[in-house]
């Protein structure tokens, strides 16, 4: 890689699909070990966390485009990307909270959405 070039996603984080789901499982376990609310309330709060993360995406987009005259351009598009990643991680952890089969549920849903949208099945 050229010294001035940015690393590719694979170079920066050579994580395989299995590693992603292993990380989601670890995050889920860590959050469960440190939760202050259990049961139905804990589940609802974990899902509600998605709204907070989506709000942070909106805040970053507003900041990246300078739409708040009081603050100006106080975010970057890298901030937006980071916040979008937080949304994805939070959603996957919430899904894992609902089912230990989160990976299978997600992959089946993704295949269905892909089939409806593109008319192809992404699985070999």
Secondary structure, DSSP 8 states (H G I E B T S, - for coil): --TTS---HHHH----HHHHHHHHHHHHHHHHHT-S--HHHHHHHHHHHHHHHHHHHHHHHHHHHT--TTT-S---HHHHHHHHHHHHHHHHHHHHHH-TTHHHHHHHHHHHHHHHHHS-----
